Amino acid sequence: MRTDAHQGRPSLDGLGRVLMSSGALSPDWAPSYAAVPRSTVLPDLMWPFDMQAGRSVAVSKAEDPVKWQEYADSDVPIVTQWDDGQHSGTQPGHVPTSSASMPSVVFRMLQALDLQPGHKALEIGTATAWNAMLMAHRAGPACVTTVEVDRAVATAAMATVERLGIPLRVVHGDGFRGCPEGAPYDRVIATCGLRSIPFAWVEQCRPGGVIVAPWGTHYSHADAVARLVVAPDGASASGRFTGPVEFMKLRSQRFVPRPHSDYVKGSVADGVESATTLTEAEFVGEQFGPERFAMGLRVPQCSFIVAHKSDGARPVWFYSLSDHSWACVMFRDGKTARVWQQGPRRLWEQVENAFRWWVHRGKPEHTRFGLTVTAEGERVWLDDPADSWAL
């Protein structure tokens, strides 16, 4: 395998040290990291996420090669496509639809995958092909198949793989169905967010094989990485979550929210009013806190939106995805929060009960939760697969 990489670049080495000190890059993946720098697959025009500005910024290799290289060798996500390819120009588009993930996220997921030399692996979501190239370097020639749903992205990845002489297979297709012609696989990994793991992936992975995928609910974007092991009889795959993460969603599972006006026809005051002793600080939590993930597991078919805070007040909205029920809790500094809800589902009551369940169970982190996938569907659990519930 060859790449056009310049080995020993100071910034590349610096990022490697940071990744190793944080535990994201394990020693066994260090050779692949050194052999396949992310910069070898990035486009000349890209949109890295500026951590200080809190937004994606356009960077051109032709106009500012030093800045371009700095971002390429930084632990930040980089958008490489907007709006399913319908975007033009240098300014960011509306919705990011393909990217190169943060190196720390990439290598933590690869650690969870436990890919060994000689393993046959299937990747869902090729994007720049960097993840697939890292896997190919470790697994060996012709061991990795990667599937990309976007034709333009797949074509670009094929060209990159050919240019760099990487012995892996790029397939243009819908990763939801996997890639049955290459099965069985020892490992399956998704680099896109899932709302339901297709059982086809379980069927195409050998007994004892490992499936790693970002998974979550429509409650929020606070997903977690599921690490599942296929059962000896191949009839299920089960395992715990390894930690929080956020990925662009599998295109066939994207969530398109209904407008607010579909729920609230008049005033919020038309809803049934009550109050709650929960405070904003304890309920809202951090963006990727375990409470949001847990709420999604306990209150299915519900989306959650935290509005901006103004004059000491912050409204939080809940919308049912199974009917037109809604709820709103208004947190005010120094005052008891007021609640309004309407529809067949009393969403706030469900959410508050779920929150108190989470607190009563010891405020479990992501790693105490698990997922089991069968042909009949998915079940989630806390601590013990025997204590599971369907979504």
MARSESE-279448 format. One record per residue (C-alpha): x, y, z; residue number from 1. Coordinates in Angstrom, 2 decimals, decimal comma, padded with zeros to 5 digits. Example, Ala and Ser with C-alpha at 12.3 -4.5 7.8 and 13.67 -1.06 7.14 Angstrom:
<recs>
<X=012,30 | Y=-004,50 | Z=007,80 | n=1> $
<X=013,67 | Y=-001,06 | Z=007,14 | n=2> $
</recs>
This chain:
<recs>
<X=000,00 | Y=000,00 | Z=000,00 | n=1> $
<X=001,28 | Y=003,47 | Z=-000,78 | n=2> $
<X=000,11 | Y=007,01 | Z=-000,11 | n=3> $
<X=001,34 | Y=010,42 | Z=-001,18 | n=4> $
<X=001,81 | Y=011,37 | Z=002,47 | n=5> $
<X=004,87 | Y=013,15 | Z=003,74 | n=6> $
<X=005,84 | Y=011,23 | Z=006,87 | n=7> $
<X=007,13 | Y=013,00 | Z=009,96 | n=8> $
<X=005,19 | Y=016,24 | Z=009,48 | n=9> $
<X=005,35 | Y=018,08 | Z=012,84 | n=10> $
<X=001,63 | Y=018,91 | Z=013,06 | n=11> $
<X=000,70 | Y=015,35 | Z=012,11 | n=12> $
<X=003,00 | Y=013,97 | Z=014,77 | n=13> $
<X=001,62 | Y=016,47 | Z=017,28 | n=14> $
<X=-001,95 | Y=015,37 | Z=016,69 | n=15> $
<X=-000,85 | Y=011,76 | Z=017,02 | n=16> $
<X=000,66 | Y=012,47 | Z=020,43 | n=17> $
<X=-002,53 | Y=014,21 | Z=021,54 | n=18> $
<X=-004,66 | Y=011,30 | Z=020,34 | n=19> $
<X=-002,43 | Y=008,75 | Z=022,07 | n=20> $
<X=-002,30 | Y=010,68 | Z=025,35 | n=21> $
<X=-006,11 | Y=010,90 | Z=025,39 | n=22> $
<X=-006,44 | Y=007,17 | Z=024,73 | n=23> $
<X=-008,22 | Y=007,68 | Z=021,40 | n=24> $
<X=-005,31 | Y=006,32 | Z=019,35 | n=25> $
<X=-004,10 | Y=002,96 | Z=020,65 | n=26> $
<X=-000,57 | Y=001,71 | Z=019,87 | n=27> $
<X=-001,85 | Y=-000,96 | Z=017,49 | n=28> $
<X=-003,54 | Y=001,70 | Z=015,32 | n=29> $
<X=-000,55 | Y=004,07 | Z=015,35 | n=30> $
<X=001,07 | Y=002,55 | Z=012,21 | n=31> $
<X=-002,15 | Y=003,05 | Z=010,23 | n=32> $
<X=-002,46 | Y=006,62 | Z=011,50 | n=33> $
<X=001,09 | Y=007,38 | Z=010,35 | n=34> $
<X=000,71 | Y=005,63 | Z=006,98 | n=35> $
<X=-002,63 | Y=007,17 | Z=005,99 | n=36> $
<X=-002,83 | Y=010,87 | Z=006,98 | n=37> $
<X=-006,27 | Y=012,43 | Z=006,68 | n=38> $
<X=-004,85 | Y=015,17 | Z=004,44 | n=39> $
<X=-004,37 | Y=012,67 | Z=001,60 | n=40> $
<X=-008,14 | Y=012,34 | Z=001,10 | n=41> $
<X=-009,44 | Y=015,85 | Z=001,79 | n=42> $
<X=-010,68 | Y=018,10 | Z=-001,05 | n=43> $
<X=-008,98 | Y=021,39 | Z=-001,89 | n=44> $
<X=-012,07 | Y=023,29 | Z=-000,65 | n=45> $
<X=-013,36 | Y=022,08 | Z=002,69 | n=46> $
<X=-015,31 | Y=023,37 | Z=005,68 | n=47> $
<X=-013,65 | Y=022,45 | Z=009,00 | n=48> $
<X=-015,47 | Y=023,21 | Z=012,23 | n=49> $
<X=-013,84 | Y=026,17 | Z=013,97 | n=50> $
<X=-014,07 | Y=025,34 | Z=017,68 | n=51> $
<X=-013,61 | Y=028,96 | Z=018,79 | n=52> $
<X=-016,15 | Y=030,39 | Z=016,36 | n=53> $
<X=-018,54 | Y=027,48 | Z=016,88 | n=54> $
<X=-019,26 | Y=027,07 | Z=013,17 | n=55> $
<X=-017,94 | Y=025,63 | Z=009,92 | n=56> $
<X=-015,58 | Y=027,85 | Z=007,93 | n=57> $
<X=-014,44 | Y=027,62 | Z=004,31 | n=58> $
<X=-010,74 | Y=026,86 | Z=003,78 | n=59> $
<X=-009,11 | Y=026,65 | Z=000,35 | n=60> $
<X=-005,85 | Y=024,81 | Z=-000,16 | n=61> $
<X=-005,01 | Y=027,00 | Z=-003,13 | n=62> $
<X=-005,59 | Y=030,24 | Z=-001,24 | n=63> $
<X=-004,20 | Y=029,32 | Z=002,17 | n=64> $
<X=-002,28 | Y=026,02 | Z=002,12 | n=65> $
<X=-000,86 | Y=026,51 | Z=005,63 | n=66> $
<X=-004,28 | Y=027,00 | Z=007,21 | n=67> $
<X=-005,68 | Y=024,13 | Z=005,14 | n=68> $
<X=-002,93 | Y=021,81 | Z=006,42 | n=69> $
<X=-003,42 | Y=022,94 | Z=010,01 | n=70> $
<X=-007,08 | Y=022,00 | Z=009,89 | n=71> $
<X=-006,31 | Y=018,72 | Z=008,14 | n=72> $
<X=-004,00 | Y=017,80 | Z=011,02 | n=73> $
<X=-006,39 | Y=018,98 | Z=013,75 | n=74> $
<X=-008,91 | Y=017,03 | Z=015,80 | n=75> $
<X=-011,94 | Y=018,69 | Z=014,24 | n=76> $
<X=-014,71 | Y=017,42 | Z=011,93 | n=77> $
<X=-014,50 | Y=018,65 | Z=008,35 | n=78> $
<X=-017,55 | Y=018,99 | Z=006,10 | n=79> $
<X=-016,82 | Y=017,94 | Z=002,52 | n=80> $
<X=-020,34 | Y=018,15 | Z=001,06 | n=81> $
<X=-023,41 | Y=020,28 | Z=001,74 | n=82> $
<X=-027,06 | Y=019,71 | Z=000,83 | n=83> $
<X=-026,55 | Y=016,34 | Z=-000,88 | n=84> $
<X=-024,29 | Y=017,96 | Z=-003,46 | n=85> $
<X=-026,74 | Y=020,70 | Z=-004,47 | n=86> $
<X=-024,61 | Y=023,38 | Z=-002,80 | n=87> $
<X=-022,26 | Y=025,67 | Z=-004,71 | n=88> $
<X=-019,87 | Y=028,42 | Z=-003,72 | n=89> $
<X=-017,47 | Y=028,76 | Z=-000,84 | n=90> $
<X=-019,84 | Y=029,66 | Z=001,97 | n=91> $
<X=-021,27 | Y=026,81 | Z=004,06 | n=92> $
<X=-024,56 | Y=025,38 | Z=002,84 | n=93> $
<X=-027,68 | Y=024,57 | Z=004,82 | n=94> $
<X=-027,19 | Y=020,93 | Z=005,84 | n=95> $
<X=-023,85 | Y=019,06 | Z=006,01 | n=96> $
<X=-024,25 | Y=015,75 | Z=004,18 | n=97> $
<X=-020,74 | Y=014,27 | Z=004,02 | n=98> $
<X=-017,63 | Y=014,81 | Z=006,09 | n=99> $
<X=-014,34 | Y=013,63 | Z=007,50 | n=100> $
<X=-014,96 | Y=012,90 | Z=011,18 | n=101> $
<X=-012,83 | Y=014,02 | Z=014,10 | n=102> $
<X=-009,74 | Y=011,78 | Z=014,27 | n=103> $
<X=-010,40 | Y=011,11 | Z=017,96 | n=104> $
<X=-013,89 | Y=009,80 | Z=017,14 | n=105> $
<X=-012,58 | Y=007,74 | Z=014,22 | n=106> $
<X=-009,95 | Y=005,94 | Z=016,26 | n=107> $
<X=-012,16 | Y=005,35 | Z=019,31 | n=108> $
<X=-014,66 | Y=003,62 | Z=017,05 | n=109> $
<X=-011,90 | Y=001,62 | Z=015,35 | n=110> $
<X=-010,69 | Y=000,52 | Z=018,78 | n=111> $
<X=-014,23 | Y=-000,65 | Z=019,59 | n=112> $
<X=-014,32 | Y=-002,55 | Z=016,28 | n=113> $
<X=-011,30 | Y=-004,66 | Z=017,26 | n=114> $
<X=-010,31 | Y=-005,15 | Z=013,63 | n=115> $
<X=-007,46 | Y=-007,63 | Z=013,22 | n=116> $
<X=-005,20 | Y=-008,43 | Z=010,24 | n=117> $
<X=-007,03 | Y=-010,71 | Z=007,84 | n=118> $
<X=-010,52 | Y=-009,75 | Z=009,01 | n=119> $
<X=-013,12 | Y=-009,13 | Z=006,32 | n=120> $
<X=-014,81 | Y=-005,81 | Z=007,09 | n=121> $
<X=-017,81 | Y=-003,89 | Z=005,77 | n=122> $
<X=-018,09 | Y=-000,14 | Z=006,21 | n=123> $
<X=-021,33 | Y=001,79 | Z=005,71 | n=124> $
<X=-020,69 | Y=005,40 | Z=004,66 | n=125> $
<X=-017,49 | Y=005,84 | Z=002,65 | n=126> $
<X=-017,35 | Y=009,66 | Z=002,56 | n=127> $
<X=-013,69 | Y=010,63 | Z=001,96 | n=128> $
<X=-012,63 | Y=006,94 | Z=002,31 | n=129> $
<X=-010,20 | Y=007,81 | Z=005,11 | n=130> $
<X=-011,78 | Y=005,41 | Z=007,60 | n=131> $
<X=-011,87 | Y=002,60 | Z=005,01 | n=132> $
<X=-008,23 | Y=003,25 | Z=004,10 | n=133> $
<X=-007,17 | Y=003,03 | Z=007,75 | n=134> $
<X=-009,03 | Y=-000,27 | Z=008,01 | n=135> $
<X=-007,49 | Y=-001,58 | Z=004,79 | n=136> $
<X=-004,00 | Y=-000,73 | Z=006,04 | n=137> $
<X=-004,61 | Y=-002,78 | Z=009,19 | n=138> $
<X=-006,70 | Y=-005,66 | Z=007,81 | n=139> $
<X=-004,73 | Y=-006,20 | Z=004,62 | n=140> $
<X=-005,34 | Y=-006,26 | Z=000,83 | n=141> $
<X=-008,89 | Y=-006,86 | Z=-000,43 | n=142> $
<X=-010,27 | Y=-007,25 | Z=003,11 | n=143> $
<X=-012,38 | Y=-004,08 | Z=003,25 | n=144> $
<X=-015,59 | Y=-003,21 | Z=001,39 | n=145> $
<X=-017,10 | Y=000,25 | Z=001,85 | n=146> $
<X=-020,56 | Y=001,34 | Z=000,65 | n=147> $
<X=-021,55 | Y=004,92 | Z=-000,19 | n=148> $
<X=-025,10 | Y=005,98 | Z=-001,13 | n=149> $
<X=-024,14 | Y=009,27 | Z=-002,83 | n=150> $
<X=-022,95 | Y=008,64 | Z=-006,37 | n=151> $
<X=-020,69 | Y=011,71 | Z=-006,56 | n=152> $
<X=-019,10 | Y=010,95 | Z=-003,20 | n=153> $
<X=-018,62 | Y=007,29 | Z=-004,14 | n=154> $
<X=-017,04 | Y=008,26 | Z=-007,47 | n=155> $
<X=-014,63 | Y=010,64 | Z=-005,73 | n=156> $
<X=-013,73 | Y=007,95 | Z=-003,20 | n=157> $
<X=-013,06 | Y=005,44 | Z=-005,99 | n=158> $
<X=-010,71 | Y=007,94 | Z=-007,62 | n=159> $
<X=-008,91 | Y=008,54 | Z=-004,30 | n=160> $
<X=-008,47 | Y=004,83 | Z=-003,68 | n=161> $
<X=-007,12 | Y=004,32 | Z=-007,20 | n=162> $
<X=-004,79 | Y=007,31 | Z=-006,94 | n=163> $
<X=-003,31 | Y=006,08 | Z=-003,67 | n=164> $
<X=-003,21 | Y=002,42 | Z=-004,67 | n=165> $
<X=-005,26 | Y=001,27 | Z=-001,69 | n=166> $
<X=-006,48 | Y=-002,36 | Z=-002,03 | n=167> $
<X=-010,09 | Y=-001,95 | Z=-000,95 | n=168> $
<X=-013,48 | Y=-002,07 | Z=-002,68 | n=169> $
<X=-015,76 | Y=000,98 | Z=-002,95 | n=170> $
<X=-019,41 | Y=000,23 | Z=-003,78 | n=171> $
<X=-022,04 | Y=002,76 | Z=-004,77 | n=172> $
<X=-025,27 | Y=001,64 | Z=-003,12 | n=173> $
<X=-027,61 | Y=001,89 | Z=-000,16 | n=174> $
<X=-025,73 | Y=000,76 | Z=002,91 | n=175> $
<X=-029,02 | Y=000,02 | Z=004,67 | n=176> $
<X=-029,05 | Y=-003,35 | Z=002,88 | n=177> $
<X=-025,37 | Y=-003,92 | Z=003,58 | n=178> $
<X=-023,38 | Y=-005,66 | Z=000,85 | n=179> $
<X=-024,54 | Y=-009,30 | Z=000,76 | n=180> $
<X=-022,28 | Y=-010,36 | Z=-002,09 | n=181> $
<X=-019,23 | Y=-009,96 | Z=000,17 | n=182> $
<X=-020,69 | Y=-011,65 | Z=003,24 | n=183> $
<X=-020,00 | Y=-013,04 | Z=005,73 | n=184> $
<X=-017,94 | Y=-010,30 | Z=007,36 | n=185> $
<X=-015,94 | Y=-010,42 | Z=010,56 | n=186> $
<X=-016,61 | Y=-006,76 | Z=011,29 | n=187> $
<X=-019,26 | Y=-004,19 | Z=010,27 | n=188> $
<X=-018,91 | Y=-000,48 | Z=011,04 | n=189> $
<X=-021,16 | Y=002,48 | Z=010,20 | n=190> $
<X=-019,86 | Y=006,03 | Z=009,92 | n=191> $
<X=-023,36 | Y=007,50 | Z=009,84 | n=192> $
<X=-025,96 | Y=007,82 | Z=012,58 | n=193> $
<X=-028,66 | Y=005,14 | Z=012,87 | n=194> $
<X=-032,17 | Y=005,24 | Z=014,26 | n=195> $
<X=-032,56 | Y=001,51 | Z=013,67 | n=196> $
<X=-029,81 | Y=-000,99 | Z=012,89 | n=197> $
<X=-030,82 | Y=-003,11 | Z=009,87 | n=198> $
<X=-031,00 | Y=-006,81 | Z=010,66 | n=199> $
<X=-029,33 | Y=-007,36 | Z=007,28 | n=200> $
<X=-026,08 | Y=-006,24 | Z=008,92 | n=201> $
<X=-026,48 | Y=-008,93 | Z=011,58 | n=202> $
<X=-027,21 | Y=-011,55 | Z=008,92 | n=203> $
<X=-024,10 | Y=-010,53 | Z=006,97 | n=204> $
<X=-021,80 | Y=-010,63 | Z=010,01 | n=205> $
<X=-020,51 | Y=-014,01 | Z=011,18 | n=206> $
<X=-021,38 | Y=-015,39 | Z=014,64 | n=207> $
<X=-019,02 | Y=-013,76 | Z=017,11 | n=208> $
<X=-018,47 | Y=-010,87 | Z=014,72 | n=209> $
<X=-018,66 | Y=-007,24 | Z=015,84 | n=210> $
<X=-020,92 | Y=-004,43 | Z=014,65 | n=211> $
<X=-020,06 | Y=-000,83 | Z=015,61 | n=212> $
<X=-022,52 | Y=001,95 | Z=014,80 | n=213> $
<X=-023,61 | Y=005,36 | Z=016,11 | n=214> $
<X=-027,20 | Y=004,88 | Z=017,31 | n=215> $
<X=-029,85 | Y=007,01 | Z=018,93 | n=216> $
<X=-033,46 | Y=008,15 | Z=018,94 | n=217> $
<X=-035,32 | Y=011,10 | Z=017,47 | n=218> $
<X=-035,47 | Y=012,68 | Z=020,92 | n=219> $
<X=-032,22 | Y=014,55 | Z=020,24 | n=220> $
<X=-028,92 | Y=014,36 | Z=018,35 | n=221> $
<X=-027,29 | Y=012,92 | Z=021,48 | n=222> $
<X=-026,42 | Y=009,49 | Z=020,09 | n=223> $
<X=-023,99 | Y=006,86 | Z=021,37 | n=224> $
<X=-021,75 | Y=004,27 | Z=019,75 | n=225> $
<X=-023,23 | Y=000,78 | Z=019,98 | n=226> $
<X=-020,81 | Y=-002,15 | Z=020,04 | n=227> $
<X=-022,73 | Y=-005,33 | Z=019,28 | n=228> $
<X=-021,52 | Y=-008,93 | Z=019,14 | n=229> $
<X=-023,41 | Y=-011,37 | Z=016,91 | n=230> $
<X=-024,80 | Y=-014,35 | Z=018,84 | n=231> $
<X=-023,51 | Y=-017,88 | Z=018,13 | n=232> $
<X=-026,76 | Y=-018,76 | Z=016,35 | n=233> $
<X=-026,69 | Y=-015,55 | Z=014,29 | n=234> $
<X=-030,23 | Y=-014,68 | Z=015,38 | n=235> $
<X=-029,29 | Y=-011,53 | Z=017,28 | n=236> $
<X=-026,55 | Y=-009,03 | Z=018,08 | n=237> $
<X=-026,21 | Y=-007,39 | Z=021,47 | n=238> $
<X=-023,86 | Y=-005,16 | Z=023,42 | n=239> $
<X=-023,30 | Y=-001,96 | Z=025,33 | n=240> $
<X=-022,82 | Y=001,61 | Z=024,22 | n=241> $
<X=-019,27 | Y=002,93 | Z=024,45 | n=242> $
<X=-019,93 | Y=006,67 | Z=024,73 | n=243> $
<X=-021,65 | Y=009,73 | Z=023,24 | n=244> $
<X=-021,22 | Y=010,80 | Z=019,64 | n=245> $
<X=-022,99 | Y=012,72 | Z=016,86 | n=246> $
<X=-022,97 | Y=011,72 | Z=013,18 | n=247> $
<X=-024,84 | Y=012,67 | Z=010,04 | n=248> $
<X=-027,73 | Y=010,27 | Z=009,74 | n=249> $
<X=-028,15 | Y=007,38 | Z=007,31 | n=250> $
<X=-030,04 | Y=009,03 | Z=004,47 | n=251> $
<X=-032,96 | Y=006,62 | Z=004,57 | n=252> $
<X=-033,36 | Y=007,35 | Z=008,30 | n=253> $
<X=-033,14 | Y=011,12 | Z=008,33 | n=254> $
<X=-035,62 | Y=012,88 | Z=010,56 | n=255> $
<X=-037,75 | Y=015,60 | Z=008,96 | n=256> $
<X=-039,62 | Y=017,38 | Z=011,77 | n=257> $
<X=-043,16 | Y=018,58 | Z=011,27 | n=258> $
<X=-043,63 | Y=022,35 | Z=011,68 | n=259> $
<X=-044,56 | Y=023,72 | Z=015,08 | n=260> $
<X=-047,88 | Y=024,94 | Z=013,65 | n=261> $
<X=-048,91 | Y=021,33 | Z=013,00 | n=262> $
<X=-048,98 | Y=020,86 | Z=016,76 | n=263> $
<X=-049,85 | Y=024,16 | Z=018,40 | n=264> $
<X=-052,83 | Y=025,59 | Z=016,54 | n=265> $
<X=-053,42 | Y=028,57 | Z=018,79 | n=266> $
<X=-051,69 | Y=029,66 | Z=021,98 | n=267> $
<X=-049,58 | Y=027,54 | Z=024,29 | n=268> $
<X=-052,05 | Y=028,56 | Z=026,97 | n=269> $
<X=-054,63 | Y=026,34 | Z=025,25 | n=270> $
<X=-052,83 | Y=023,34 | Z=026,72 | n=271> $
<X=-053,49 | Y=021,79 | Z=030,11 | n=272> $
<X=-051,41 | Y=023,74 | Z=032,63 | n=273> $
<X=-049,43 | Y=022,34 | Z=035,53 | n=274> $
<X=-046,05 | Y=022,83 | Z=037,21 | n=275> $
<X=-042,89 | Y=020,88 | Z=037,93 | n=276> $
<X=-040,26 | Y=021,08 | Z=040,63 | n=277> $
<X=-037,53 | Y=020,07 | Z=038,19 | n=278> $
<X=-035,07 | Y=022,87 | Z=037,50 | n=279> $
<X=-033,52 | Y=023,92 | Z=034,21 | n=280> $
<X=-030,02 | Y=023,02 | Z=035,40 | n=281> $
<X=-030,85 | Y=019,43 | Z=036,36 | n=282> $
<X=-033,18 | Y=018,63 | Z=033,46 | n=283> $
<X=-031,64 | Y=020,30 | Z=030,39 | n=284> $
<X=-028,08 | Y=019,12 | Z=031,11 | n=285> $
<X=-025,28 | Y=019,10 | Z=028,56 | n=286> $
<X=-025,80 | Y=018,62 | Z=024,82 | n=287> $
<X=-024,28 | Y=015,14 | Z=024,95 | n=288> $
<X=-025,17 | Y=014,35 | Z=028,54 | n=289> $
<X=-026,50 | Y=010,91 | Z=029,43 | n=290> $
<X=-029,86 | Y=012,33 | Z=030,55 | n=291> $
<X=-030,85 | Y=013,28 | Z=026,99 | n=292> $
<X=-029,84 | Y=009,87 | Z=025,69 | n=293> $
<X=-031,78 | Y=008,16 | Z=028,49 | n=294> $
<X=-034,90 | Y=010,28 | Z=027,86 | n=295> $
<X=-034,93 | Y=009,12 | Z=024,25 | n=296> $
<X=-034,81 | Y=005,50 | Z=025,38 | n=297> $
<X=-037,63 | Y=005,90 | Z=027,87 | n=298> $
<X=-039,91 | Y=008,21 | Z=025,84 | n=299> $
<X=-040,05 | Y=006,80 | Z=022,29 | n=300> $
<X=-041,44 | Y=008,65 | Z=019,30 | n=301> $
<X=-040,76 | Y=012,06 | Z=020,79 | n=302> $
<X=-038,51 | Y=014,95 | Z=019,76 | n=303> $
<X=-037,06 | Y=017,53 | Z=022,12 | n=304> $
<X=-036,02 | Y=021,13 | Z=021,43 | n=305> $
<X=-034,31 | Y=023,50 | Z=023,86 | n=306> $
<X=-035,07 | Y=027,09 | Z=022,85 | n=307> $
<X=-032,74 | Y=030,03 | Z=023,45 | n=308> $
<X=-032,85 | Y=031,65 | Z=026,85 | n=309> $
<X=-034,18 | Y=035,21 | Z=027,03 | n=310> $
<X=-034,74 | Y=037,44 | Z=030,06 | n=311> $
<X=-034,20 | Y=034,54 | Z=032,42 | n=312> $
<X=-036,72 | Y=032,28 | Z=030,69 | n=313> $
<X=-036,09 | Y=029,17 | Z=028,62 | n=314> $
<X=-038,87 | Y=027,18 | Z=026,94 | n=315> $
<X=-038,30 | Y=023,49 | Z=026,22 | n=316> $
<X=-040,62 | Y=021,81 | Z=023,71 | n=317> $
<X=-041,64 | Y=018,18 | Z=023,19 | n=318> $
<X=-043,40 | Y=016,90 | Z=020,07 | n=319> $
<X=-044,93 | Y=013,45 | Z=019,62 | n=320> $
<X=-044,00 | Y=011,67 | Z=016,40 | n=321> $
<X=-046,88 | Y=009,22 | Z=016,66 | n=322> $
<X=-049,69 | Y=011,82 | Z=016,88 | n=323> $
<X=-050,06 | Y=015,60 | Z=017,38 | n=324> $
<X=-049,47 | Y=015,67 | Z=021,13 | n=325> $
<X=-047,13 | Y=018,35 | Z=022,42 | n=326> $
<X=-045,79 | Y=019,77 | Z=025,68 | n=327> $
<X=-043,88 | Y=022,85 | Z=026,73 | n=328> $
<X=-042,09 | Y=023,51 | Z=030,01 | n=329> $
<X=-041,06 | Y=027,10 | Z=030,76 | n=330> $
<X=-038,08 | Y=027,38 | Z=033,06 | n=331> $
<X=-037,64 | Y=030,77 | Z=034,74 | n=332> $
<X=-034,75 | Y=031,77 | Z=036,95 | n=333> $
<X=-035,78 | Y=031,61 | Z=040,60 | n=334> $
<X=-039,32 | Y=030,41 | Z=039,88 | n=335> $
<X=-041,16 | Y=027,10 | Z=039,68 | n=336> $
<X=-041,35 | Y=025,93 | Z=036,08 | n=337> $
<X=-044,76 | Y=025,97 | Z=034,41 | n=338> $
<X=-045,92 | Y=023,25 | Z=032,03 | n=339> $
<X=-048,50 | Y=023,11 | Z=029,24 | n=340> $
<X=-049,39 | Y=019,98 | Z=027,32 | n=341> $
<X=-052,06 | Y=018,87 | Z=024,90 | n=342> $
<X=-053,07 | Y=015,74 | Z=023,01 | n=343> $
<X=-053,65 | Y=012,03 | Z=023,72 | n=344> $
<X=-050,10 | Y=011,65 | Z=025,06 | n=345> $
<X=-049,25 | Y=013,59 | Z=028,19 | n=346> $
<X=-045,71 | Y=014,08 | Z=026,99 | n=347> $
<X=-044,41 | Y=016,07 | Z=029,92 | n=348> $
<X=-045,67 | Y=013,47 | Z=032,36 | n=349> $
<X=-043,90 | Y=010,78 | Z=030,35 | n=350> $
<X=-040,70 | Y=012,81 | Z=030,18 | n=351> $
<X=-040,72 | Y=013,76 | Z=033,86 | n=352> $
<X=-041,35 | Y=010,15 | Z=034,89 | n=353> $
<X=-038,48 | Y=009,06 | Z=032,62 | n=354> $
<X=-036,16 | Y=011,65 | Z=034,14 | n=355> $
<X=-037,00 | Y=010,57 | Z=037,69 | n=356> $
<X=-036,46 | Y=006,93 | Z=036,63 | n=357> $
<X=-032,99 | Y=007,90 | Z=035,38 | n=358> $
<X=-032,20 | Y=009,67 | Z=038,66 | n=359> $
<X=-033,53 | Y=006,75 | Z=040,72 | n=360> $
<X=-031,29 | Y=004,33 | Z=038,79 | n=361> $
<X=-028,22 | Y=006,37 | Z=039,77 | n=362> $
<X=-028,02 | Y=008,71 | Z=036,75 | n=363> $
<X=-026,48 | Y=006,01 | Z=034,54 | n=364> $
<X=-023,95 | Y=007,02 | Z=031,90 | n=365> $
<X=-024,16 | Y=005,82 | Z=028,29 | n=366> $
<X=-021,98 | Y=002,80 | Z=029,02 | n=367> $
<X=-024,55 | Y=001,25 | Z=031,36 | n=368> $
<X=-027,10 | Y=001,07 | Z=028,55 | n=369> $
<X=-027,15 | Y=-001,58 | Z=025,84 | n=370> $
<X=-028,93 | Y=-002,59 | Z=022,66 | n=371> $
<X=-030,12 | Y=-005,94 | Z=021,29 | n=372> $
<X=-031,06 | Y=-006,33 | Z=017,62 | n=373> $
<X=-033,15 | Y=-009,23 | Z=016,28 | n=374> $
<X=-035,23 | Y=-009,86 | Z=013,18 | n=375> $
<X=-038,27 | Y=-008,70 | Z=015,19 | n=376> $
<X=-036,76 | Y=-005,32 | Z=016,09 | n=377> $
<X=-034,64 | Y=-003,64 | Z=018,73 | n=378> $
<X=-034,69 | Y=-003,67 | Z=022,51 | n=379> $
<X=-032,70 | Y=-001,43 | Z=024,83 | n=380> $
<X=-031,60 | Y=-002,24 | Z=028,36 | n=381> $
<X=-029,86 | Y=-000,95 | Z=031,44 | n=382> $
<X=-027,08 | Y=-003,08 | Z=032,94 | n=383> $
<X=-028,69 | Y=-006,44 | Z=032,05 | n=384> $
<X=-030,07 | Y=-007,56 | Z=028,64 | n=385> $
<X=-032,73 | Y=-009,52 | Z=030,53 | n=386> $
<X=-034,16 | Y=-006,20 | Z=031,79 | n=387> $
<X=-034,97 | Y=-004,77 | Z=028,37 | n=388> $
<X=-037,79 | Y=-002,87 | Z=026,72 | n=389> $
<X=-038,85 | Y=-002,31 | Z=023,13 | n=390> $
<X=-038,77 | Y=001,09 | Z=021,48 | n=391> $
</recs>
